[in-house]
């Protein structure tokens, strides 16, 4: 289970060090193999390889005549890249994906349970603040499934 926010620095080659607390779990879960792809919020998603395979199977089964389904598959599967953790716990992020997410040096790795989101640090701060200040966040407009959730 991946949780929490960690400030990350990318090196000049586009490598980032996976936080130590996740390395063993990633090594056990997928032999240090991950898949990264794009997200509609202009961040990257990072999945342990076995978890990505399950998601990819579901994505490619979506109806191909549905425009939204085709778009989602094109984005997520079309941009998916396998990356391997090296002996120092680093992964090399593809240049195209770094450019998509606006990643340069300072980034934030956000644990999301079964995956990570990787955000440019400035974009993350702006979006987080936007979400926290959203007028609908006071409970108005929540889906019925979330109305009874107690946190």
C-alpha atoms as one frame of an Amber mdcrd trajectory, in Angstrom:
protein
   0.000   0.000   0.000   1.494   3.307  -1.107   0.556   6.402   0.846   1.883
   9.818   1.685   3.544  12.656  -0.185   7.302  12.779  -0.754   9.336  15.579
  -2.301  11.527  14.158  -5.070  14.372  15.620  -7.107  14.935  14.489 -10.681
  18.513  14.497 -11.914  19.678  15.946 -15.234  19.041  12.599 -16.990  15.454
  12.404 -15.755  16.092   9.810 -13.073  14.375   9.829  -9.720  15.138   7.827
  -6.629  12.237   5.804  -5.314  11.883   6.554  -1.586  13.581   3.872   0.480
  10.380   2.909   2.296   8.832   1.691  -1.001  11.802  -0.062  -2.607  11.456
  -3.439  -0.916   7.710  -3.536  -1.596   8.278  -2.691  -5.275  11.049  -5.278
  -5.537   8.784  -7.962  -4.071   5.639  -6.918  -5.949   7.083  -6.603  -9.423
  10.808  -7.301  -9.290  11.414  -3.535  -9.344   9.553  -3.223 -12.664   7.033
  -0.429 -12.988   4.884   1.091 -15.681   4.395   4.824 -15.965   1.751   6.560
 -18.027  -0.074   9.864 -18.319  -3.040  11.098 -16.332  -5.687  13.640 -17.355
  -4.501  15.957 -14.562  -1.093  16.303 -16.260   0.801  14.168 -13.811   2.276
  10.701 -14.298   0.942   7.475 -12.848   3.400   4.798 -11.701   2.187   1.240
 -11.159   4.015  -1.908 -10.072   4.147  -4.019 -13.243   1.695  -6.754 -12.099
  -0.899  -4.149 -11.098  -0.532  -2.388 -14.437  -1.073  -5.645 -16.329  -4.420
  -6.075 -14.587  -5.468  -2.495 -15.381  -4.313  -2.799 -18.976  -6.411  -5.954
 -19.439  -9.476  -4.033 -18.233  -8.706  -1.044 -20.451  -8.316  -3.021 -23.647
 -11.652  -4.751 -22.997 -13.514  -1.431 -23.043 -15.886  -0.993 -25.984 -13.909
   0.257 -28.967 -16.951   1.974 -30.486 -17.273   4.233 -27.455 -15.361   7.482
 -28.050 -14.490   8.056 -24.365 -13.225   4.490 -24.009 -11.018   4.824 -27.093
  -9.592   8.101 -25.784  -8.824   6.613 -22.385  -7.077   3.580 -23.918  -5.113
   5.795 -26.317  -3.917   7.962 -23.469  -3.165   5.379 -20.825  -2.006   2.382
 -22.871  -0.556   4.449 -25.706   1.726   6.353 -23.334   2.549   3.448 -21.016
   6.276   2.837 -20.601   7.997   0.096 -18.668  10.690   1.341 -16.314  13.040
  -0.647 -14.096  14.424   0.272 -10.715  18.222   0.095 -10.786  20.495  -1.111
  -7.986  20.378   2.338  -6.381  16.566   2.458  -6.339  16.328   4.906  -9.242
  14.062   4.877 -12.278  14.576   6.714 -15.551  11.448   8.541 -16.644  10.991
   8.812 -20.414  11.588  12.310 -21.763   8.181  12.468 -23.489   6.385  11.688
 -20.251   8.471  14.183 -18.254   7.575  16.840 -20.808   3.872  15.923 -20.645
   3.821  16.321 -16.862   6.072  19.408 -16.875   8.666  17.622 -14.741  12.027
  19.315 -14.491  13.785  19.067 -11.131  11.383  19.335  -8.202   8.550  16.828
  -8.055   6.146  15.301  -5.547   5.424  11.576  -5.375   1.915  10.939  -4.024
   0.971   7.466  -2.808  -2.482   6.414  -4.008  -2.840   2.927  -2.564  -1.970
   0.683  -5.505  -0.061   3.318  -7.491   1.794   6.605  -7.301   1.121   9.949
  -8.903   4.179  11.988  -9.837   3.590  15.740 -10.061   5.694  18.752 -10.845
   6.031  20.329  -7.381   4.599  23.735  -8.358   1.680  22.175 -10.259   0.937
  19.867  -7.310   0.840  22.774  -4.851  -1.439  24.819  -7.103  -3.845  21.926
  -7.783  -3.920  20.811  -4.139  -4.772  24.334  -3.027  -7.401  24.604  -5.765
  -9.035  21.360  -4.621  -8.940  22.409  -0.968 -10.595  25.722  -1.793 -13.185
  24.247  -4.137 -16.658  25.368  -3.046 -18.075  21.942  -3.866 -15.631  20.294
  -1.450 -17.922  21.176   1.489 -20.063  18.147   0.711 -22.242  19.686  -1.957
 -22.050  17.751  -5.168 -20.550  14.590  -3.657 -21.577  11.344  -5.320 -24.126
   9.372  -3.285 -21.484   6.693  -2.571 -19.385   9.228  -0.649 -22.120  11.002
   1.323 -22.147   8.384   4.080 -18.358   8.056   4.277 -16.964   9.100   7.651
 -13.331  10.147   7.706
